Amino acid sequence: ETGVTQTPRHLVMGMTNKKSLKCEQHLGHNAMYWYKQSAKKPLELMFVYSLEERVENNSVPSRFSPECPNSSHLFLHLHTLQPEDSALYLCASSQGSGRDTQYFGPGTRLTVL
Amino acid sequence: LAKTTQPISMDSYEGQEVNITCSHNNIATNDYITWYQQFPSQGPRFIIQGYKTKVTNEVASLFIPADRKSSTLSLPRVSLSDTAVYYCLVGSGTYKYIFGTGTRLKVLA
């Protein structure tokens, strides 16, 4: 238990569906992150929020839309996804940046049919 | 941003000491070196962090030479449960955490 929870743990959706992934951190951290990890590949940083402001957006397609309503919650809204978007989506938090340890949630295994 | 290079994979036997080296030739003055462990279908987990010389905690040691262009993660007496992917990261003041390909460690009985 890292103090970062993610729901749902597994999600299967069609290409025309709209769904959302939720992340919550109970650590009092200021920064939250979304990562994508495809099979046998390194983690890819998608979005970073610091104090509820987006500070990084690594050229992620617009079919992924993040939302950070407060410093404890982070959402990833999904719409019209493609099969190649199937992956493990990981949320993380840290106190600050750079040298600060990131704490990861268990991830959401997403399958797009 | 400092790029890191690690061996793709390593095999070891239970009870042996495992050393995984990471190269980070363009590490910046303020960068720290952090190692994470990841099991299949789980998020990475922090193992150890250091800036220079040697750091030790209850699970690993981290050796960093004076020029800081490389670092070595040392896992004493590995067990089957240490089979995982190990990532080396360097960073300081930005939010760009870059996970490379990592080193896939397989511990054999």
gemmi code that builds the backbone of each chain (N, CA, C; Angstrom):
import gemmi

chains = {
    "A": [
        ("GLU", (0.854, -1.194, 0.000), (0.000, 0.000, 0.000), (0.895, 1.252, 0.000)),
        ("THR", (0.811, 2.029, -1.068), (1.709, 3.177, -1.209), (1.062, 4.485, -0.829)),
        ("GLY", (-0.235, 4.491, -0.560), (-0.936, 5.738, -0.300), (-1.531, 6.342, -1.553)),
        ("VAL", (-1.402, 5.667, -2.683), (-1.986, 6.121, -3.939), (-2.926, 5.023, -4.440)),
        ("THR", (-4.178, 5.376, -4.620), (-5.162, 4.397, -5.085), (-5.656, 4.771, -6.472)),
        ("GLN", (-5.997, 3.740, -7.246), (-6.503, 3.951, -8.587), (-7.734, 3.089, -8.802)),
        ("THR", (-8.725, 3.647, -9.471), (-9.915, 2.892, -9.858), (-10.323, 3.272, -11.270)),
        ("PRO", (-10.859, 2.320, -12.021), (-10.912, 0.896, -11.700), (-9.555, 0.237, -11.881)),
        ("ARG", (-9.397, -0.975, -11.461), (-8.148, -1.703, -11.667), (-8.085, -2.298, -13.076)),
        ("HIS", (-9.229, -2.632, -13.608), (-9.305, -3.173, -14.962), (-10.462, -2.492, -15.682)),
        ("LEU", (-10.262, -2.220, -16.976), (-11.301, -1.560, -17.762), (-11.214, -2.049, -19.199)),
        ("VAL", (-12.363, -2.467, -19.717), (-12.471, -2.843, -21.120), (-13.470, -1.883, -21.756)),
        ("MET", (-13.081, -1.270, -22.841), (-13.985, -0.311, -23.479), (-13.882, -0.394, -24.995)),
        ("GLY", (-14.969, -0.029, -25.640), (-14.983, 0.048, -27.082), (-14.438, 1.384, -27.542)),
        ("MET", (-14.160, 1.482, -28.811), (-13.529, 2.695, -29.339), (-14.445, 3.910, -29.290)),
        ("THR", (-15.749, 3.685, -29.174), (-16.667, 4.831, -29.139), (-17.081, 5.221, -27.725)),
        ("ASN", (-16.613, 4.466, -26.739), (-17.008, 4.741, -25.346), (-16.293, 5.951, -24.785)),
        ("LYS", (-16.851, 6.467, -23.696), (-16.185, 7.467, -22.879), (-16.087, 6.914, -21.462)),
        ("LYS", (-14.899, 6.938, -20.914), (-14.684, 6.454, -19.560), (-13.683, 7.373, -18.868)),
        ("SER", (-13.583, 7.206, -17.550), (-12.615, 7.996, -16.787), (-11.854, 7.106, -15.818)),
        ("LEU", (-10.579, 7.389, -15.679), (-9.749, 6.744, -14.666), (-9.588, 7.728, -13.511)),
        ("LYS", (-9.584, 7.167, -12.298), (-9.479, 8.013, -11.107), (-8.255, 7.640, -10.294)),
        ("CYS", (-7.618, 8.646, -9.764), (-6.461, 8.450, -8.890), (-6.635, 9.334, -7.662)),
        ("GLU", (-6.298, 8.797, -6.508), (-6.368, 9.559, -5.270), (-5.124, 9.290, -4.447)),
        ("GLN", (-4.521, 10.356, -3.928), (-3.353, 10.166, -3.076), (-3.643, 10.702, -1.674)),
        ("HIS", (-3.181, 9.929, -0.693), (-3.447, 10.234, 0.713), (-2.161, 10.638, 1.428)),
        ("LEU", (-1.216, 11.222, 0.675), (0.107, 11.497, 1.207), (0.369, 12.978, 1.409)),
        ("GLY", (-0.571, 13.821, 1.034), (-0.368, 15.254, 1.171), (0.624, 15.827, 0.182)),
        ("HIS", (0.814, 15.131, -0.932), (1.774, 15.569, -1.939), (1.220, 16.694, -2.802)),
        ("ASN", (2.150, 17.416, -3.448), (1.754, 18.556, -4.275), (1.716, 18.251, -5.768)),
        ("ALA", (2.357, 17.183, -6.200), (2.436, 16.865, -7.622), (1.815, 15.510, -7.897)),
        ("MET", (1.136, 15.401, -9.030), (0.535, 14.131, -9.451), (0.818, 13.909, -10.928)),
        ("TYR", (0.917, 12.632, -11.309), (1.382, 12.262, -12.641), (0.507, 11.156, -13.234)),
        ("TRP", (0.390, 11.179, -14.566), (-0.136, 10.034, -15.303), (0.977, 9.485, -16.195)),
        ("TYR", (1.141, 8.161, -16.145), (2.072, 7.447, -17.011), (1.303, 6.390, -17.794)),
        ("LYS", (1.838, 6.081, -18.978), (1.331, 4.961, -19.773), (2.458, 3.947, -19.903)),
        ("GLN", (2.117, 2.668, -19.698), (3.105, 1.617, -19.903), (2.515, 0.540, -20.793)),
        ("SER", (2.990, 0.486, -22.021), (2.579, -0.566, -22.944), (3.417, -1.801, -22.675)),
        ("ALA", (2.973, -2.917, -23.214), (3.625, -4.200, -22.934), (5.117, -4.150, -23.252)),
        ("LYS", (5.920, -4.573, -22.289), (7.372, -4.687, -22.444), (8.040, -3.383, -22.859)),
        ("LYS", (7.431, -2.243, -22.494), (8.014, -0.943, -22.832), (8.218, -0.115, -21.580)),
        ("PRO", (9.076, 0.895, -21.653), (9.277, 1.766, -20.489), (8.041, 2.611, -20.212)),
        ("LEU", (8.000, 3.147, -19.026), (6.917, 4.073, -18.700), (7.065, 5.349, -19.516)),
        ("GLU", (5.917, 5.836, -20.013), (5.901, 7.096, -20.743), (5.138, 8.123, -19.909)),
        ("LEU", (5.799, 9.213, -19.580), (5.140, 10.275, -18.838), (4.131, 10.971, -19.743)),
        ("MET", (2.880, 11.087, -19.267), (1.829, 11.720, -20.071), (1.552, 13.144, -19.592)),
        ("PHE", (1.187, 13.273, -18.335), (0.802, 14.570, -17.771), (1.356, 14.716, -16.361)),
        ("VAL", (1.636, 15.984, -15.999), (2.061, 16.298, -14.643), (1.272, 17.494, -14.149)),
        ("TYR", (0.779, 17.395, -12.938), (0.116, 18.516, -12.274), (0.877, 18.854, -11.003)),
        ("SER", (1.099, 20.140, -10.805), (1.695, 20.618, -9.570), (0.771, 21.658, -8.972)),
        ("LEU", (0.335, 21.412, -7.756), (-0.608, 22.331, -7.099), (-1.795, 22.632, -8.016)),
        ("GLU", (-2.300, 21.569, -8.634), (-3.494, 21.592, -9.483), (-3.295, 22.303, -10.811)),
        ("GLU", (-2.086, 22.728, -11.131), (-1.814, 23.335, -12.418), (-1.041, 22.333, -13.287)),
        ("ARG", (-1.442, 22.206, -14.549), (-0.721, 21.290, -15.427), (0.631, 21.886, -15.786)),
        ("VAL", (1.700, 21.155, -15.526), (3.043, 21.663, -15.804), (3.751, 20.874, -16.904)),
        ("GLU", (3.253, 19.712, -17.241), (3.838, 18.933, -18.330), (2.728, 18.280, -19.121)),
        ("ASN", (2.889, 18.280, -20.434), (1.948, 17.593, -21.319), (2.790, 17.083, -22.482)),
        ("ASN", (3.140, 15.810, -22.421), (4.121, 15.272, -23.360), (3.499, 14.829, -24.671)),
        ("SER", (2.951, 15.775, -25.423), (2.426, 15.489, -26.762), (1.453, 14.327, -26.752)),
        ("VAL", (0.563, 14.331, -25.794), (-0.411, 13.250, -25.683), (-1.613, 13.582, -26.559)),
        ("PRO", (-2.151, 12.602, -27.300), (-3.332, 12.863, -28.148), (-4.495, 13.406, -27.335)),
        ("SER", (-5.316, 14.212, -27.996), (-6.414, 14.893, -27.306), (-7.505, 13.934, -26.845)),
        ("ARG", (-7.466, 12.695, -27.281), (-8.455, 11.731, -26.797), (-8.207, 11.365, -25.330)),
        ("PHE", (-7.086, 11.795, -24.807), (-6.789, 11.689, -23.367), (-6.896, 13.089, -22.771)),
        ("SER", (-7.747, 13.246, -21.770), (-7.959, 14.563, -21.185), (-7.818, 14.470, -19.667)),
        ("PRO", (-6.785, 15.102, -19.093), (-6.609, 15.031, -17.647), (-7.411, 16.105, -16.929)),
        ("GLU", (-7.668, 15.822, -15.663), (-8.344, 16.799, -14.808), (-7.819, 16.646, -13.397)),
        ("CYS", (-7.497, 17.769, -12.768), (-6.997, 17.741, -11.393), (-7.803, 18.732, -10.568)),
        ("PRO", (-8.915, 18.300, -9.982), (-9.792, 19.222, -9.253), (-9.205, 19.716, -7.931)),
        ("ASN", (-8.314, 18.935, -7.344), (-7.620, 19.354, -6.116), (-6.342, 18.551, -6.008)),
        ("SER", (-5.539, 18.855, -5.026), (-4.202, 18.243, -4.963), (-4.236, 16.763, -4.625)),
        ("SER", (-5.392, 16.236, -4.235), (-5.462, 14.824, -3.861), (-6.056, 13.944, -4.947)),
        ("HIS", (-6.684, 14.530, -5.943), (-7.387, 13.749, -6.951), (-6.910, 14.097, -8.350)),
        ("LEU", (-6.842, 13.059, -9.171), (-6.439, 13.220, -10.567), (-7.283, 12.275, -11.396)),
        ("PHE", (-7.798, 12.792, -12.508), (-8.605, 11.973, -13.406), (-7.957, 11.951, -14.786)),
        ("LEU", (-8.245, 10.880, -15.507), (-7.876, 10.810, -16.916), (-9.127, 10.410, -17.678)),
        ("HIS", (-9.665, 11.370, -18.432), (-10.881, 11.129, -19.197), (-10.507, 10.581, -20.572)),
        ("LEU", (-11.202, 9.517, -20.954), (-10.868, 8.796, -22.182), (-12.049, 8.841, -23.150)),
        ("HIS", (-11.795, 9.136, -24.418), (-12.876, 9.090, -25.415), (-12.310, 8.775, -26.781)),
        ("THR", (-13.062, 7.990, -27.506), (-12.699, 7.530, -28.866), (-11.267, 7.023, -28.915)),
        ("LEU", (-10.962, 6.096, -28.019), (-9.620, 5.526, -27.983), (-9.408, 4.534, -29.115)),
        ("GLN", (-8.153, 4.200, -29.332), (-7.748, 3.244, -30.349), (-7.221, 1.978, -29.674)),
        ("PRO", (-7.227, 0.858, -30.367), (-6.694, -0.376, -29.758), (-5.258, -0.221, -29.253)),
        ("GLU", (-4.459, 0.599, -29.923), (-3.067, 0.774, -29.482), (-2.948, 1.556, -28.178)),
        ("ASP", (-4.068, 2.074, -27.691), (-4.069, 2.745, -26.389), (-4.184, 1.753, -25.236)),
        ("SER", (-4.394, 0.506, -25.562), (-4.442, -0.523, -24.522), (-3.096, -0.582, -23.816)),
        ("ALA", (-3.121, -0.480, -22.492), (-1.871, -0.403, -21.720), (-2.207, -0.374, -20.233)),
        ("LEU", (-1.169, -0.335, -19.443), (-1.309, -0.107, -17.996), (-1.126, 1.378, -17.755)),
        ("TYR", (-2.115, 2.006, -17.143), (-2.045, 3.433, -16.857), (-1.772, 3.604, -15.366)),
        ("LEU", (-0.666, 4.279, -15.103), (-0.196, 4.428, -13.736), (-0.287, 5.873, -13.289)),
        ("CYS", (-0.737, 6.041, -12.077), (-0.778, 7.351, -11.442), (0.309, 7.381, -10.376)),
        ("ALA", (0.912, 8.540, -10.184), (1.936, 8.688, -9.150), (1.805, 10.054, -8.515)),
        ("SER", (2.398, 10.197, -7.338), (2.452, 11.506, -6.693), (3.819, 11.693, -6.075)),
        ("SER", (4.198, 12.952, -5.875), (5.439, 13.275, -5.184), (5.248, 14.583, -4.440)),
        ("GLN", (6.115, 14.802, -3.445), (6.002, 16.025, -2.671), (6.307, 17.232, -3.548)),
        ("GLY", (7.397, 17.129, -4.282), (7.789, 18.199, -5.188), (8.257, 17.588, -6.483)),
        ("SER", (9.394, 18.052, -6.986), (9.874, 17.601, -8.286), (11.290, 17.055, -8.184)),
        ("GLY", (11.752, 16.517, -9.326), (13.144, 16.143, -9.472), (13.623, 15.066, -8.532)),
        ("ARG", (14.173, 15.428, -7.404), (14.758, 14.446, -6.506), (13.727, 13.771, -5.619)),
        ("ASP", (12.511, 14.281, -5.610), (11.514, 13.726, -4.698), (10.997, 12.380, -5.169)),
        ("THR", (10.884, 11.458, -4.274), (10.429, 10.112, -4.585), (8.998, 10.141, -5.105)),
        ("GLN", (8.762, 9.374, -6.148), (7.410, 9.212, -6.650), (6.801, 7.964, -6.037)),
        ("TYR", (5.550, 8.066, -5.657), (4.794, 6.943, -5.129), (3.720, 6.593, -6.152)),
        ("PHE", (3.740, 5.338, -6.586), (2.849, 4.913, -7.650), (1.649, 4.146, -7.108)),
        ("GLY", (0.536, 4.300, -7.814), (-0.622, 3.470, -7.558), (-0.469, 2.127, -8.246)),
        ("PRO", (-1.456, 1.238, -8.068), (-1.381, -0.105, -8.652), (-1.657, -0.134, -10.145)),
        ("GLY", (-2.187, 0.946, -10.680), (-2.440, 1.008, -12.116), (-3.839, 0.552, -12.521)),
        ("THR", (-4.235, 0.982, -13.698), (-5.466, 0.516, -14.342), (-5.079, -0.178, -15.638)),
        ("ARG", (-5.459, -1.451, -15.749), (-5.193, -2.200, -16.982), (-6.331, -1.913, -17.951)),
        ("LEU", (-6.029, -1.181, -19.020), (-7.040, -0.766, -19.991), (-6.919, -1.589, -21.259)),
        ("THR", (-8.054, -2.100, -21.702), (-8.125, -2.817, -22.979), (-9.151, -2.124, -23.855)),
        ("VAL", (-8.728, -1.720, -25.041), (-9.617, -1.053, -25.989), (-9.918, -2.030, -27.123)),
        ("LEU", (-11.191, -2.328, -27.304), (-11.578, -3.304, -28.325), (-11.925, -2.616, -29.641)),
    ],
    "B": [
        ("LEU", (18.343, 17.152, -19.691), (17.983, 16.003, -18.873), (19.007, 14.899, -19.091)),
        ("ALA", (19.445, 14.319, -17.989), (20.450, 13.280, -18.087), (19.811, 11.981, -18.559)),
        ("LYS", (20.384, 11.405, -19.620), (19.922, 10.128, -20.117), (20.684, 9.028, -19.393)),
        ("THR", (19.988, 7.924, -19.133), (20.627, 6.816, -18.430), (20.713, 5.603, -19.331)),
        ("THR", (21.729, 4.796, -19.129), (21.922, 3.557, -19.870), (22.174, 2.435, -18.883)),
        ("GLN", (21.393, 1.365, -19.023), (21.527, 0.190, -18.148), (21.555, -1.064, -19.003)),
        ("PRO", (22.089, -2.159, -18.457), (21.984, -3.437, -19.191), (20.515, -3.829, -19.325)),
        ("ILE", (20.175, -4.447, -20.424), (18.795, -4.832, -20.687), (18.323, -5.899, -19.706)),
        ("SER", (19.181, -6.868, -19.437), (18.770, -7.967, -18.559), (19.968, -8.567, -17.838)),
        ("MET", (19.667, -9.237, -16.734), (20.675, -9.948, -15.954), (20.031, -11.167, -15.321)),
        ("ASP", (20.807, -12.219, -15.191), (20.368, -13.409, -14.466), (21.258, -13.593, -13.244)),
        ("SER", (20.687, -14.099, -12.170), (21.466, -14.393, -10.970), (20.834, -15.588, -10.271)),
        ("TYR", (21.557, -16.137, -9.305), (21.033, -17.233, -8.515), (20.698, -16.748, -7.117)),
        ("GLU", (19.776, -17.426, -6.501), (19.402, -17.083, -5.134), (20.619, -17.053, -4.220)),
        ("GLY", (20.647, -16.073, -3.337), (21.717, -15.974, -2.371), (22.918, -15.185, -2.840)),
        ("GLN", (22.983, -14.874, -4.131), (24.111, -14.112, -4.656), (23.878, -12.619, -4.494)),
        ("GLU", (24.957, -11.867, -4.541), (24.874, -10.417, -4.587), (24.775, -9.995, -6.053)),
        ("VAL", (23.870, -9.058, -6.310), (23.675, -8.573, -7.677), (24.028, -7.093, -7.735)),
        ("ASN", (24.824, -6.744, -8.730), (25.200, -5.347, -8.952), (24.708, -4.911, -10.323)),
        ("ILE", (23.916, -3.866, -10.357), (23.401, -3.322, -11.610), (23.964, -1.915, -11.772)),
        ("THR", (24.656, -1.703, -12.877), (25.295, -0.408, -13.105), (24.489, 0.431, -14.082)),
        ("CYS", (24.431, 1.712, -13.794), (23.731, 2.670, -14.637), (24.711, 3.759, -15.054)),
        ("SER", (24.709, 4.069, -16.335), (25.582, 5.121, -16.847), (24.770, 6.391, -17.065)),
        ("HIS", (25.281, 7.517, -16.570), (24.602, 8.813, -16.740), (25.670, 9.874, -16.938)),
        ("ASN", (26.241, 9.886, -18.142), (27.411, 10.713, -18.423), (27.159, 12.211, -18.305)),
        ("ASN", (25.938, 12.662, -18.621), (25.693, 14.109, -18.586), (24.851, 14.507, -17.372)),
        ("ILE", (25.111, 13.868, -16.267), (24.407, 14.210, -15.036), (24.746, 15.639, -14.628)),
        ("ALA", (23.744, 16.376, -14.177), (23.940, 17.770, -13.783), (24.317, 17.864, -12.312)),
        ("THR", (24.875, 19.001, -11.950), (25.382, 19.193, -10.590), (24.315, 18.939, -9.527)),
        ("ASN", (23.095, 19.365, -9.809), (22.033, 19.245, -8.803), (21.255, 17.933, -8.865)),
        ("ASP", (21.570, 17.082, -9.843), (20.808, 15.844, -10.019), (21.075, 14.838, -8.921)),
        ("TYR", (20.026, 14.175, -8.481), (20.134, 13.015, -7.617), (19.891, 11.762, -8.436)),
        ("ILE", (20.354, 10.636, -7.937), (20.200, 9.351, -8.609), (19.233, 8.496, -7.786)),
        ("THR", (18.202, 8.012, -8.456), (17.163, 7.255, -7.766), (16.929, 5.940, -8.488)),
        ("TRP", (16.729, 4.888, -7.739), (16.441, 3.570, -8.302), (15.048, 3.124, -7.867)),
        ("TYR", (14.327, 2.546, -8.845), (13.001, 1.998, -8.598), (12.977, 0.530, -9.017)),
        ("GLN", (12.058, -0.209, -8.406), (11.830, -1.613, -8.730), (10.391, -1.761, -9.213)),
        ("GLN", (10.193, -2.541, -10.282), (8.836, -2.754, -10.759), (8.576, -4.234, -11.000)),
        ("PHE", (7.497, -4.725, -10.392), (7.011, -6.079, -10.651), (5.967, -6.007, -11.755)),
        ("PRO", (5.715, -7.119, -12.437), (4.731, -7.112, -13.533), (3.375, -6.605, -13.085)),
        ("SER", (2.788, -5.757, -13.911), (1.444, -5.208, -13.689), (1.319, -4.431, -12.384)),
        ("GLN", (2.421, -3.874, -11.904), (2.391, -3.004, -10.726), (3.153, -1.724, -11.038)),
        ("GLY", (2.922, -0.691, -10.224), (3.688, 0.527, -10.376), (5.082, 0.375, -9.797)),
        ("PRO", (6.035, 1.150, -10.276), (7.384, 1.108, -9.706), (7.381, 1.494, -8.232)),
        ("ARG", (8.373, 0.971, -7.529), (8.502, 1.239, -6.099), (9.894, 1.743, -5.819)),
        ("PHE", (10.003, 2.812, -5.040), (11.293, 3.397, -4.676), (12.149, 2.391, -3.925)),
        ("ILE", (13.433, 2.325, -4.332), (14.380, 1.469, -3.603), (15.354, 2.316, -2.807)),
        ("ILE", (16.052, 3.233, -3.510), (17.126, 3.964, -2.857), (17.462, 5.207, -3.671)),
        ("GLN", (18.029, 6.205, -3.013), (18.427, 7.436, -3.683), (19.740, 7.935, -3.090)),
        ("GLY", (20.561, 8.535, -3.953), (21.822, 9.084, -3.466), (22.318, 10.222, -4.322)),
        ("TYR", (23.300, 10.946, -3.789), (23.921, 12.042, -4.539), (25.392, 11.733, -4.826)),
        ("LYS", (26.096, 11.244, -3.833), (27.503, 10.868, -4.042), (27.905, 9.807, -3.020)),
        ("THR", (29.026, 9.206, -3.219), (29.659, 8.152, -2.400), (28.738, 6.948, -2.254)),
        ("LYS", (28.392, 6.608, -1.013), (27.640, 5.380, -0.789), (26.445, 5.636, 0.106)),
        ("VAL", (25.332, 5.008, -0.276), (24.126, 5.064, 0.534), (23.662, 3.632, 0.763)),
        ("THR", (23.236, 3.345, 1.959), (22.745, 1.997, 2.276), (21.440, 2.094, 3.042)),
        ("ASN", (20.493, 1.230, 2.674), (19.288, 1.098, 3.486), (19.031, -0.377, 3.730)),
        ("GLU", (17.851, -0.713, 4.187), (17.588, -2.088, 4.600), (17.479, -3.062, 3.423)),
        ("VAL", (17.353, -2.548, 2.205), (17.187, -3.464, 1.078), (18.317, -3.400, 0.062)),
        ("ALA", (19.072, -2.310, -0.002), (20.073, -2.164, -1.056), (21.145, -1.161, -0.652)),
        ("SER", (22.202, -1.160, -1.477), (23.245, -0.137, -1.359), (23.400, 0.529, -2.716)),
        ("LEU", (23.807, 1.773, -2.691), (24.023, 2.533, -3.912), (25.423, 3.131, -3.849)),
        ("PHE", (26.223, 2.793, -4.863), (27.597, 3.285, -4.933), (27.702, 4.293, -6.059)),
        ("ILE", (28.241, 5.456, -5.746), (28.376, 6.528, -6.736), (29.815, 7.014, -6.697)),
        ("PRO", (30.559, 6.886, -7.811), (31.949, 7.336, -7.828), (32.029, 8.849, -7.805)),
        ("ALA", (33.234, 9.352, -7.615), (33.432, 10.791, -7.451), (32.947, 11.592, -8.659)),
        ("ASP", (33.116, 11.072, -9.876), (32.696, 11.840, -11.058), (31.184, 11.752, -11.301)),
        ("ARG", (30.492, 10.892, -10.591), (29.029, 10.729, -10.632), (28.500, 10.379, -12.017)),
        ("LYS", (29.328, 9.904, -12.912), (28.857, 9.571, -14.264), (28.259, 8.180, -14.342)),
        ("SER", (28.302, 7.470, -13.251), (27.666, 6.160, -13.202), (27.247, 5.896, -11.760)),
        ("SER", (26.441, 4.884, -11.582), (26.093, 4.454, -10.232), (25.810, 2.956, -10.280)),
        ("THR", (25.959, 2.306, -9.145), (25.743, 0.859, -9.074), (24.797, 0.537, -7.931)),
        ("LEU", (23.724, -0.132, -8.276), (22.781, -0.636, -7.283), (23.231, -2.026, -6.883)),
        ("SER", (23.370, -2.246, -5.591), (23.804, -3.545, -5.097), (22.702, -4.159, -4.249)),
        ("LEU", (22.281, -5.362, -4.651), (21.256, -6.103, -3.913), (21.929, -7.304, -3.254)),
        ("PRO", (22.003, -7.336, -1.933), (22.699, -8.431, -1.257), (21.816, -9.679, -1.177)),
        ("ARG", (22.382, -10.805, -1.458), (21.695, -12.095, -1.256), (20.269, -12.080, -1.820)),
        ("VAL", (20.174, -12.024, -3.144), (18.861, -11.935, -3.778), (18.070, -13.223, -3.591)),
        ("SER", (16.744, -13.059, -3.640), (15.840, -14.202, -3.589), (14.951, -14.164, -4.835)),
        ("LEU", (14.159, -15.216, -5.010), (13.290, -15.288, -6.196), (12.375, -14.074, -6.282)),
        ("SER", (11.979, -13.545, -5.138), (11.062, -12.404, -5.108), (11.707, -11.099, -5.561)),
        ("ASP", (12.992, -11.106, -5.788), (13.672, -9.907, -6.302), (13.633, -9.858, -7.829)),
        ("THR", (13.066, -10.872, -8.453), (12.886, -10.862, -9.907), (11.956, -9.719, -10.283)),
        ("ALA", (12.478, -8.766, -11.055), (11.737, -7.545, -11.348), (12.537, -6.742, -12.368)),
        ("VAL", (11.979, -5.592, -12.750), (12.705, -4.640, -13.584), (13.181, -3.509, -12.681)),
        ("TYR", (14.436, -3.127, -12.838), (15.040, -2.082, -12.010), (15.387, -0.881, -12.886)),
        ("TYR", (14.919, 0.289, -12.466), (15.112, 1.516, -13.223), (16.014, 2.480, -12.467)),
        ("CYS", (16.888, 3.112, -13.212), (17.756, 4.167, -12.683), (17.268, 5.495, -13.261)),
        ("LEU", (17.065, 6.482, -12.413), (16.651, 7.805, -12.867), (17.579, 8.850, -12.282)),
        ("VAL", (17.796, 9.928, -13.040), (18.508, 11.079, -12.496), (17.612, 12.302, -12.680)),
        ("GLY", (17.607, 13.170, -11.704), (16.764, 14.358, -11.805), (17.000, 15.294, -10.648)),
        ("SER", (16.524, 16.531, -10.842), (16.645, 17.519, -9.773), (15.404, 18.379, -9.693)),
        ("GLY", (15.378, 19.437, -10.430), (14.329, 20.431, -10.209), (13.172, 20.424, -11.181)),
        ("THR", (13.119, 19.468, -12.100), (11.999, 19.462, -13.039), (11.092, 18.279, -12.733)),
        ("TYR", (9.963, 18.257, -13.396), (9.013, 17.165, -13.219), (9.189, 16.075, -14.256)),
        ("LYS", (10.197, 16.176, -15.091), (10.365, 15.208, -16.162), (11.137, 13.987, -15.663)),
        ("TYR", (10.428, 13.061, -15.071), (11.032, 11.808, -14.665), (11.066, 10.915, -15.892)),
        ("ILE", (12.260, 10.516, -16.318), (12.384, 9.680, -17.509), (12.827, 8.283, -17.091)),
        ("PHE", (11.912, 7.342, -17.273), (12.230, 5.939, -17.020), (12.750, 5.343, -18.322)),
        ("GLY", (13.963, 4.832, -18.312), (14.502, 4.172, -19.489), (13.941, 2.767, -19.611)),
        ("THR", (14.657, 1.939, -20.311), (14.200, 0.558, -20.509), (14.375, -0.287, -19.260)),
        ("GLY", (15.230, 0.158, -18.348), (15.432, -0.597, -17.118), (16.238, -1.865, -17.336)),
        ("THR", (16.539, -2.544, -16.245), (17.241, -3.826, -16.279), (16.311, -4.898, -15.750)),
        ("ARG", (16.081, -5.893, -16.569), (15.211, -7.002, -16.163), (16.056, -8.042, -15.443)),
        ("LEU", (15.895, -8.139, -14.144), (16.646, -9.100, -13.330), (15.823, -10.360, -13.126)),
        ("LYS", (16.422, -11.483, -13.439), (15.782, -12.770, -13.201), (16.615, -13.546, -12.202)),
        ("VAL", (16.016, -13.905, -11.093), (16.701, -14.684, -10.069), (16.279, -16.127, -10.204)),
        ("LEU", (17.271, -16.989, -10.325), (17.031, -18.420, -10.539), (17.253, -19.200, -9.248)),
        ("ALA", (16.518, -20.273, -9.111), (16.653, -21.111, -7.911), (17.917, -21.956, -7.968)),
    ],
}
model = gemmi.Model(1)
for chain_id, residues in chains.items():
    chain = gemmi.Chain(chain_id)
    for i, (resn, *xyz) in enumerate(residues, 1):
        res = gemmi.Residue()
        res.name, res.seqid = resn, gemmi.SeqId(i, " ")
        for name, pos in zip(("N", "CA", "C"), xyz):
            atom = gemmi.Atom()
            atom.name, atom.element = name, gemmi.Element(name[0])
            atom.pos, atom.b_iso = gemmi.Position(*pos), 0.0
            res.add_atom(atom)
        chain.add_residue(res)
    model.add_chain(chain)
structure = gemmi.Structure()
structure.add_model(model)
structure.setup_entities()
